[in-house]
Amino acid sequence: MVLDGGFTLLGMVEIATPAGRLLGTSTQIAACRVHAYRGVPFATATRFAAPVRVAAWSRTRDATEYGPAAPQPVGGPLDGLVPGAFRGTTHEHGCLTLNVWTQAAPQATGRSGQGRPVLVWFPGGAFTIGASSQPVYDGAPFCAEQDVVLVTCNYRLGALGFLDARGIGGVANNGLRDAIAALEWVRDNIEAFGGDPDRVTAFGESAGGGVVLHLCASPHARGLFRGAIVQSGATFNTLDEARATQVTDALLAELGLADAALLAGVPVERLIQAQAASAIALVSTVGMMPFHPMVDGDVLVQTPLAAFDSGAAAGVALVIGTTTDEMRLFVDLSGPGPPRDKLCSRVARYAKVDASRAADIVATYETELGTEDSNEVWAAVFTDVEMQRPAAALRDVHRAHGPTYSYLFGWPAAQVRFGACHGIDIPFTFGNFVDGWAEFVGADDEARRLGKRLRDAWTTFAHTGAPGWPTTPSTMIFDRDPAVVDDPLRARLASLTVG
């Protein structure tokens, strides 16, 4: 049987792990044989409660199919912005599964320090959508090309993953607790797959990158990974208790409930509907991602920026970067841009500066971009405030505590209006131009070469703690003409700095 991409399914393969025996599949990709174990449960989920590790099983467990995803909305404002939207099955209690790809033969397990480096992926989706089963996250090509052990994980989403449930007998940050439980499973079991538990790198994109970022800040995750790659996941949006309370109140109002304890009995489908509606109502007060990690005094005792600054992630090697045109995915640039005075007013409100400063910011961006097109200026300012400035701030404070590396991903979408927008790096990361991604990115041989260059860098980082270019402010530009440059956004970001 020949699979998409020229894969040949060879048959079944069985492996013994500390968690129990697994039956997976063996696939031939070029000259490599890759074994895949899908839908492996690492914990069970009870509504608003911390995950409970799955007990070891005695019989061989079928691991030939992906497990269900976390409950999530379908057809919302994020659906269809990029290709490959999740359309599979979901399950509230059985969604905490992971998938492992390895070239190691089942009996050829490595001892600590001798196994392959391990990369653990957390998918994105604004903390409300997404799943490790999406075809673009198939780890077989990456594993075959790079000979690493690759793991992809689910975690709880939306209200089920990120509502502050401490007042109703639950906990906060369940999505992060799920990610920690997955990493603990990797620590305890990955040697059976030929992986080295002492060389684990956590990586993810968008909200998945945000998960990795918050794991770096969490005392509960210390020692579970030595490297972190944050792709378009830097944020200043970590909730405090006041904003988390606003989120709970909005959800209760949407459901018509006066007592938060009643949330435990709301059917999951109704909870997801109310979550989506309340998120829209919260945009003007809490922000675009109200179901989000929060400082709870337990999993998170500080925001990521404060935690990195205090050395909470000391010794963790960090790669953090963005695409060059992140927010073009979310803005309509089809019509004429606003007049310059209106643009300055918008920048003043958004960047929280006075009118004079806003005019200086606009002038800086016009110079740096080489255009006075107000649409182009606004898209760049929007991108920098939301994505570039948080990434730069995190790099600046972490560099005193661990190796810190910067990159920009600049491959543009096939539609010029999107540029190198948010999410465009996903198929390059996994080498999977499937599910509409080939058309979206205009995939050609050059794109495939760039993807390999990106994967080479991530694998080198997993092996050594360095991706192959100097530490920040040096910045690797991944585009049609890859190069290392010195702090390419310095002037733009400096213009946004208040003071």
Sequence and secondary structure as in RCSB ss.txt:
>XXXX:A:sequence
MVLDGGFTLLGMVEIATPAGRLLGTSTQIAACRVHAYRGVPFATATRFAAPVRVAAWSRTRDATEYGPAAPQPVG
GPLDGLVPGAFRGTTHEHGCLTLNVWTQAAPQATGRSGQGRPVLVWFPGGAFTIGASSQPVYDGAPFCAEQDVVL
VTCNYRLGALGFLDARGIGGVANNGLRDAIAALEWVRDNIEAFGGDPDRVTAFGESAGGGVVLHLCASPHARGLF
RGAIVQSGATFNTLDEARATQVTDALLAELGLADAALLAGVPVERLIQAQAASAIALVSTVGMMPFHPMVDGDVL
VQTPLAAFDSGAAAGVALVIGTTTDEMRLFVDLSGPGPPRDKLCSRVARYAKVDASRAADIVATYETELGTEDSN
EVWAAVFTDVEMQRPAAALRDVHRAHGPTYSYLFGWPAAQVRFGACHGIDIPFTFGNFVDGWAEFVGADDEARRL
GKRLRDAWTTFAHTGAPGWPTTPSTMIFDRDPAVVDDPLRARLASLTVG
>XXXX:A:secstr
 EETTTEEEEEEEEEEETTEEEEEEEEEETTEEEEEEEEEE EE  TTS  EE    SS EE SS   B    SS
STTTTSSS    S B SSS  EEEEEE S TT    TTTSEEEEEEE  STTTS  TTSGGG  HHHHHHH  EE
EEE    HHHHH   GGGT  S HHHHHHHHHHHHHHHHGGGGTEEEEEEEEEEETHHHHHHHHHHH GGGTTS 
SEEEEES   S  B HHHHHHHHHHHHHHHT S GGGGGGS HHHHHHHHHHHHHHTTTTT S  S  B  SSS 
SS HHHHHHTTTTTT EEEEEEETTGGGGGS  SS    HHHHHHHHHHHHT  HHHHHHHHHHHHHHHT   HH
HHHHHHHHIIIIIHHHHHHHHHHTTTS EEEEEE    SSGGG S TTTTHHHHHT   TTHHHHHT  HHHHHH
HHHHHHHHHHHHHHS  SS  TTEEEEESSS EEEE TTHHHHHHH   
